[in-house]
Amino acid sequence: MPEDNTFSSFISEAVTEADVARVAARGPWAADGTLDPDAARLGQTLAAALEDETRTDLLPDELAELVGRVRGLALPGFPRIETEDGIRLSAFTLRQLAPGPHPLVVMPAGWQPLGWALFMYAYLTLAAKGYHVVAYTPRGLGINGLPSTSPGHIDVAGPRDWADGSAVVDYAVENFGPSTIGFLGESYGSGISQLVAAHDDRVQAVVALSTWGNLATSLYDNGVRHVEAVRTLLRVTGGKVEDKFDEPTRAILEKFLAGRDMAEVVKWATRRAPQSYLAETNEKGTPTFFSNTWHEGLFAVNQVLETFNALTVPKRLNMWIGDHAVPEGRDLVAPGAVGIPMREAYQWLDHHLRGERNGVEEWPAVSNQVMFTYTTVPVLDPGTGQPTGENEIVEQARREPHADWTEVTTGTELLALTGGGAGGADGGLVPADAPRGDDGESVWERAFIAGVDTEATAMDKIMETGRAEWSGNPKIYDTRKIDRTHALVWTTEPLTAPAGSTAGRRVRGVPELRLTVRSTVGAATLIAHLFDLAEDGTARIITHEPLNVEDLTPGQDREVRWKLQAAAYDIPEGHRLMLVIDSKDPLYGDVSEEVPAVWTQTTVSAPEGSPAVLELPLG
């Protein structure tokens, strides 16, 4: 298709109310991690209706009315915006018709094959609120032939993308004359938004949804490659790797996937990290809004916290139950009662771009949603009246405000790991200052066969497991199925609530684990998981984090410590805290890929004078 092809020229199938309801319930992503076809068709049909007003007959009445109302407020446009190196970025604009000036919101598209067309509903929402809107597809993204696809090679939020964002601002200033300029981005668009703002003085506010602060540690941390995250992203660019990336970037991707020359990969990714430009952002004072999830499968939470904590600008961090793009996704693509995640994102823009005194000026810097404190009821089959096995939320999970992240953790409980009982029984987690005898509780070692996955996995699928969490259905683990041949397990006694609390433990912050390890080979992978263990042996995951230990001398001990991902979780009274350590997870690259031996043994221990300890943050 030519560059100037339009959506109205090939969209012919009507979108029904049922289609919209499905998209509103699920958001933009299908269960297999690809773009949901109904979400894509909804975005394309909205674009077609704005190209050609006769195409509103393909929309349900509510959306047709919204399109007509916005057409009365703003003039749609479908320009190509030329970059400094001649790339013509596909863009969509809504220019307010009333006398201005008006504030402008720029929205770089997320990392997905439809480009800017996916979030048409968000643009209509912003235009109805009085904003000029410029949405664009970053270079290289999209399916070849779609009018919302931009040519060129994907720069992965590199310097070309920063310059492209400034070129888009140039276009908007020349054509719209905005009063103020803000960026709103989701996923890839959120990282680009931060980076453009760091390098362009004209950007006066940023909303970064499901974002990253440090791309390097998002991809590679504790010596572990987050391989499934990268594979997931490579599946949704809209084309083949050899077509979408230039040779230097393909070389970086190949090195990452092969686990070689990682220092070069880290250097490349660090250049694409907003955290690398904190001095510029802080000097400009750009108000910055982050929204992320506890069980984020692409950009784990700790690296976002590090960036957020180092910002000295007006800032806000919302942490939610779920995974990447889940809390905000449905409100970006489909109508319905606007959820709190997007409502607060819009309020941030209204305050900082429009000058509204809407309560944002009184917001605390941090708001944490506590896993899984919502109230649910069973979903009943409308035909039989019987439970379907799923739940629906009738009361949302509790949120906790904090003036700063440093207030989240108010204390730490030290739990010592003890040796297991006879016959390979699980070890215990006991107060580190409790007296212990000489029965293997203080000085011990335990071994497992490495390189085999167990039931203790971080998630079943990126985004899909988190979407179930968000909707009231967190994954339930049967801990009896965790194969103790390939994992080690420790549990507390049933927890009693401390004075003044109704929870057995209020986990708040970043847990840390210290222990001693050795292997029969020169490397070992340790993946630590914390679970909330119910009386019936089922559990829900609190947090996890992998560690690769390299350059071991076979048979020799090494003490290691590492931080798990941050969490806000109430363990009910009577439940136990469970720690599981194994060596393999589909999300990560582990040392079994590098070690030629099929079977290796990893030993975890607490030698004399070097206790194994879990530092549990409480709040």
N, C-alpha and C positions, 0 to 999 in steps of 0.2 A: 504494500500500500504506500502511496506517496505521503510525504511529511504532512501535507495539509488535509489528509483524510479526516473525516468527522465521525463521531459516534453515531449520529443520527442516520448515517448512510448504511449502517449494517445492524442496528438494533431494531428488532421487530417483535420480539416476544414480550408480552405484557408482564409486569411484576404484580403479583397478587398481594392482598393483605396477609395471606398465610406465608408467602415468601418473606415479607418484611418482618413478620413475627418471628420466623425462624432465625433470621439474621440478628434481630434485636435480642434474642435469647442466647445465641451462641457467639456473636461477635464475628470478626472477619476471618477467623482461621478454622479450617476443617480439622477433623480428628487426626488426620495423618500429617499435620503440620504444613499443609499447602493452603493456598488461599481458597476460602470457601466460595464455590461457584455462585451461590445465591448472593453473597456479599458483593462479588465482582459484578454480577449482572445489575444489581441495584445501583451501584456507583455509576456504571456505564449508562444506565437508563436515565438517571438524573442528569448526567452530562448531556445526553441526547435531548432531553426536554429543555435544557437551557440553550442549546444550539438552535433548536427548532421548537417553538412553543406548541406546534400541533402535536408534538410527541408526548405531551402530557397525558394523552389518552392511554399511554402505556403504564401509567402510575395509578396507584390507589388514590382515592379522593383526598386523603389527608396530605399526601406528598404533592399531589397536583396543586392543591391550594397553597402549600408552602412555596412551591416553585413560582406560582403566579404572584404571590405576595412579594417575594424577593425580586422578581422581575420589575415590580413597580417601585422598588427601592434602589436597585443597583443594576448596572449594565454588565452583562456577562461578556467575557472576552476569552479568546483561545490563542494567545500570542506564542511565538517562538522568541525566546530571549537569548540574544547572542552573548557568549562569554568572551573573555579577552583572547582566547585561542581559537575562536571561530565556531565552537560547538553551539548549536541552536537548541536550547533546553525547551522541552514541552512545558507549557504553563497554562493555568486557568486563572482568570481574574474576575472579581466582582467589584465594580467601581460605583461607589455611592453617587446617586443622582442629585441629592439635595445639596444646597450650598454648603461648602466646607469651611475650613479643612476638617477631615475626619481621620481618626486613627487607623493604622494599617496593621494587619496581622499577616506575616509571611509564614507559609507552611511547606517546608521541604517534605516530600513524600517519604514514607518509611521504606524499609528494605523488602520490597515485594513486587511482583511482576506487573501490576496494574498502574503503578506510578500514582500521580496525583488523583486519578479518578476514583480511587477507593474511598476517600474521605469527603465525598461531595456533600454529605449531610452536614458535616462540621462546617464547611464553607457557608452553606445556607444559614446555619445557625448564627455564625459570626456576622454575616451580612445583615440578617434580621436585627441584630443588636446594634447596627450602625457602623460596622467596620468595613473599610476597604479590605479585600482579600486578594493575596497573590499566592497561589499554590504552584509548586513546580516539581518535576521529577528530576532528582539528581542525575548527573551524567551517567550513561551506561545502563541504567535500570529500565526494565520493562521488556515486554514481548515485542519482537520485531514486527512492525506494521501497525501496532496500536497507536492512535493519535496521542496518547498520553505517555508514550515512550520517548526518552531522550537518547540521542546517539552518543557515541564515544565509548570510552572504557570506564568502568567503575573505579573511582579513586579511593574508595573506602574511607571517606571523611578526611581525605588528605588535603594538601594545600590547594589543589585545583578546586575542590568542593568549597573551601573557604572563599576563594576568589569568585566562584560561581554565585555563592550567596550574596556577595557584595554587588555583583552584576545585576542580580535580581532587585536588590535595593535601589541601585541606580535607575533601573527601569521604572520602578514604582515611584520614586521621587520625581522623575521627569514627567510621568503620565498622570499621577494621582495627586501629587503635592500633599502628602499626608502630614497631619499634625504631630503624630508620634508613630514609632515603629516598634513592633514586637515580633518575636519568632515563637511559634508553637510547633513542636515536633514530637512525633511518637517513634520510639525505637531509633532506627538509623537517622530519621529526621531530627530527633532530639539531640543526638551527638553533634550533627551538623549545626543545629541551632546554637548550641553552646560555643562551638568553635568559630562560627561567623561573628557572634557577639563579642568574643574575645579579641577579634581582629578588626572590628568595624565599630567606630564610635557612635554610629547612627542608631544602633540597636539599643532600645531603652528598656526592654523587659524580655525575659525568656521563660517559656514553659517547656520543661523537658520530661516527657512521659516515658516510662520504661527505658531509662537512659543508662549511659555509662559515664563514669568519671575517668577511669583509667582503662583504656582498651587493652593495654599490655597485660595487666593482671586479670582482666576479664577472660582473656584467651589462655593465659599461662601463669599459674600461681602455685607456690609451694612445689615447684618442679613438675607440675602436672599440666598437660595440655587438655583443654576443654574441647575435645575433638568433635563430639556430637553437636555442640553449638555451632561450630564452623560448618560441619556437613549440612546441618539444617539450613543455615543461611545460604549456602551454595545451591541448594535445591530450589530457591525461590527468587532468583534474580531475573528470570524470564528468558534465560538462554544457557548455552553451554559455557563452561569455564573458559575454554579457548577463545570464545567470541566476546565474552563479557569483560575480560581482564587483559591488560597489556602484559608483555613478557616479564617485566620486573615484578609485577604483582603476582603473576602466576608462579614465579620462582619462590616468592615468599610463602604462598599458600602450599606449595609442594614441600618446602622445608618444614613448615608447621605440621602438616599431616604426616610427614616422615619422622618428625622429632629430631631433626638435625639443624645445626647452626641456629639454635634458638636465640642466641644473643642478637643475631641480626634481625630475627622476627620481633624480638622485644623492642629493639631500636626503632623499627618501622612502626610498630603499634604505639609506642610512647609518643611519637610525633603526632599521632591522631587522638591523643588523650586530652580532653579539656583540662585535666589536672595539671598538664604541662604548662598551661597558660593562665594559672591562677593569678599571677602577678598582674597580668593585663586585665583580667576580669575584675579583680579587686580594685585596681586603679580606676577603672571606668565606673565602678559601683553599680553594675547592671543587676537589677532585681531578678533573682533566679528561683524558679519553682521546680522541685524534683518530685516525681511520683514513681514509686517502685514497689516491688513485692518481696516478701520474705523468702519465698521459694523460687526465686528468679533463675531460670534455666540458661539464659544467655549471658546476662551481666550481673553476676552475683553481688549481693548487697554490700559486702564490706568495702569494696573499692568505691562505691557510690558514697558511703559514709565518710571515707577519707577525704574525698573531694568536697563534700558538703561541709564538713567540719573546718576545712581550710578556707572556705569562703567568708569574707568579711563584709559582703554586700547584704542588702535586704534579701532574706532567703526563707524558704519553706521546704520542708521535707515531709511528704506523706508516705507512710509505709502501709501496705495492704496485704491481706491474705491473697494467695494465688501465685501466678507465674507471669511471665512476660506478656505484656499487652492485654492482659485479661481484664483488669478493673476498668480501664478507659475504653477498651476496644469497641464495645457495642454502641456506645454513645457517639463515637466518631463516624459510625457507618449507618446507623438506623435510628428512627424516631422511637420515642418512649419517654417515660419519666426519667429525666436526666439524673444519673447517679451522682453521688457525692464526689467521686474522683474528678469527673469532668466539670461539675458545677463549680468546684473550687478552682480548677484551672482557669475557667472563664472569669471567675471573680478576681483572680490575680491580674489578668489582663485589664479588666474593667478598672481596677484600682490604679494600676501603674501606667496605663495608656490613656484612660479617659478621666482619671482623677476622681473617680467615685469613692466616697467614704462609705464603704460597704462592709466594714468589719475586718477587712484584710489588715488594716493598720494595727489591729489589736490581736491578730493571730499569734500564738506562740510559734517558735521556729520549727517545732517537730510535733507531728501527730502520728502515733503508732496504733494501728489496729491490732488487737490481741487475738492470736490464733487460739482456738476456734470457738470463740465465746458467743457466737450467734446461737439463736434458738431455732430449731428446725422441727418440722412435722413430716411424716411420711407422705410421699406423693401416691395418690390412689389411681388405679387404672379406671378411666371413666366407664368402661364397659362392665368390668367385674366388681369394681369397688374394692379390689384387693391391692395391697401395697405393691409398688413396682420395684422396690429395692432402692429407690432414690429418695432424697429428702428435698424439701424446699424451705427456704429461710423465711421465718415469720417475724423475727426480730434480729436486726443487724448486730454484728460483732461490736464489742466495745472499743472505743478509741481513747487513747490516753495522750493528753497534751503535755509538752515539755518545753521550757524556755530554750533549751539547748540539748544536744545529744548527750552531753556530759551528765545531765540529770537523769538519764534513763536508768542507769545502773547505780543503785544506792548501796550495794554491798556485794560481797562475794562469799560463797560457801565452798570450802575446799573439801573435796571428796577423794579419799584414797581408794585406789583400785587394789583389791585383795586377790590372792591366789584362789583358784577354783578348788572345789571339794573333790572327794574321791570319785573316780570314774569319769573325770572330765566335766564335772558339774560347773555351772557358771560361777564366776567370781562375784564379789560384792563391791558396792560403792558405799563406803562408810565415812563418817566424819574424820578428817585427817588428824584431828587432835584427840580422837578416842583411843583409850588404851587397847592394845592388841597383844595377843600372846605370841608364842613362837611356833604356831601351827601352820605356817605358810601364809598368814595374813599380811605380814609386813615385808618379808623377803621371799620372792617367788619368781617363777617363770612359767609361761604357758606358750604352746606352739600351735600353729595351724598350717595346713597345706595351702600355699598361695596360688594365685593365677586362675581361680575358679570363682565365678559370680555366685552370690547367694540371694536369698529373698530380701536381704537388707539393701534395697536399692533406693537411691535418692528420689526417683520418680519413675513412672512407667513411660511417659512421653513428655517431651518438652511442650509446654503450654497446655496440653490436654489434661494432665493430672492437676495442674494448678487451676484450670478452669473448673474442674469438679470441686476443688477446695473452695473456690470463690462462690460457688452456687450451693454450698452446704454439704458437700459430699467428699470430705478428705479421704485419701487412700487409707484403707484399713489393712494392716500387716498382721499376719499370723506368725508370731515370733517363734512358735514351736517348729515352724518349717525352716527356720534359719539353720543351715547345716553347720554344726559345730566342728566338723572336720575342716571347714574352710573359713571359719570365723571364730572370734572370741567374744564372749558376752559377759557383762557385769550389770548387776541391778542393785538398787537400794532396797531397803525394807519399805513397806507401805508408808507413804508420807503422811504426816500429820500437819495441819495448818499451823503456822506460827501465830502468836498472839496478834490479833488485829487483822488477820487475813482469813479469807474463806477458801483459798487455794492451798493445796499441799506445798507447792512452790510456784513463785512468780518469776519465771525466767525472763530476764530483761537485759539484753546486751550480747556481748561476744564471749562465748565459752572458750576456754583454752585447755589443751591437753598436754601433759608432760609424761613421758615414759621412756623406757630403754628398749631398743630393738637390735636384733641381729638376724642374719640370714645365712642360708647355705650357699648363696651366691653374692654377687657384688652390689645388689640393689634390692630394695623392697618398696612395695606400695602399701600404705596404710590408709584406709578410708574409714573415718570415724563418723558414726551416726548416733544421735541422741533421740530416743523414743519416749513417748508417754505410754507406759504399759498399764493396761487395765487389768482388773482381777481375773478376767477370762483368758488372758494370754494374748489378746489382740492389742495392737498399738497404733499410734499415729506418730508421724515423724515431726520432730521439733526442728532439727537442723542437722547439717553434716558438713564435712570438708575432707578432701583427699590430700595426701602428702606422698611424694616420691622421695625416697632416701637413696641417694646415689653414692658411689665411691665407698661402699662398705668393704671391709676386709672380711671375707667369709669366716663365720664363727666368732667374730669379735663384736662386742657390744658398742652401741652408740646411743647416747641420750638425745632425744628429739622433743621438740615442742612445736605445736602449731595451733592457730586460731581457727575455730569453726565459724560458720557464718552467723551473723547476728540474728536474734530472735526475740519476739515478745510472745510468751506462751504461758498460760496458766495450767499447771498440772493439777488435776483434781485431787482433793484429799482422798487417801486410800489407794491411789495409783502409785506406781513405782517409776523411777527414772531408770531407763535402760541405756547402756552404752554398748554398741556393737562395732567391732573393728574387723573388716575384711579387706580384700585386696583388689577387687575388680568391680567396675560399674560401667554400663554402656555409655555414660556421659563422658568418660575420661580415658586418656591414654595412660596405661600403667606399664610397669617395668616387665611384665610377662611378655610384652610385645618385643622387648629388647633382649631378654635372657633366653639363650638357646635351650636350656633344660625345660622339659615339659612340667615336671613336678619340682617345686622348690619349697623349702620350709622357712617360715618366718616365726621367730620367737620374740615375744613381748615379755618384759620382765621388770621387776623392781628390785635391783640389787641392794645390798647393804649400803646405806647412806644416800641412796638415790630413789626415793619413793616415786611411784606412779600416781599422778594426781590429776583430777579434773577440777578446773576452776570454773564454778558455775555462777554466772552473774545473776544477781537478784535485784528486784525493784519493788 
